[in-house]
Amino acid sequence: MLRNQREWIEYYKQQEFIRSDYRLAQIWQVSRATISQYKSGRLRLPLQFQIIIANALQIEVIEIIASIEMHRKPNDTVKKAYFTALKKTIGTRMSLQCRSGFRSFR
C-alpha cells in the first residue's frame, strides 16, 4: 500500500506506542509544528526519520522513500523500486499489522 507521510508517521507512532505528536516531537527533537508540517506534506520527511521509521517497522527504507515520492510525482522507476522493496518485507509487515491491530486509513 502506498502510504503518504502522514500515514507513515501514524503507522510508526502506533508501532512504537507513541500516543501524541507532542511526544513524537520530543523523541525526534523537533517542534510539534514541524511534525504537523511533515504530516501535511508542507515539509518533506527527512531521510533520518524515514530510516528510523523503516527500522522500527522492519522494512526497507526505499519502500518509504518510494511510497512518499509516488504521492508527489508518480513514475515507473519509483513504482518499480517501491514494489521490489515491498516484496522483500511483506511477511514482516503482515505480522506487525496483525499484532498491532493497524487499520489502513483508506
Secondary structure, DSSP 8 states (H G I E B T S, - for coil): ----HHHHHHHHHHHTT---HHHHHHHHTS-HHHHHHHHHTSS---HHHHHHHHHHHTS-HHHHHHHHHHHHS--HHHHHHHHHHHHHHHHHHHHHHHHHT-----
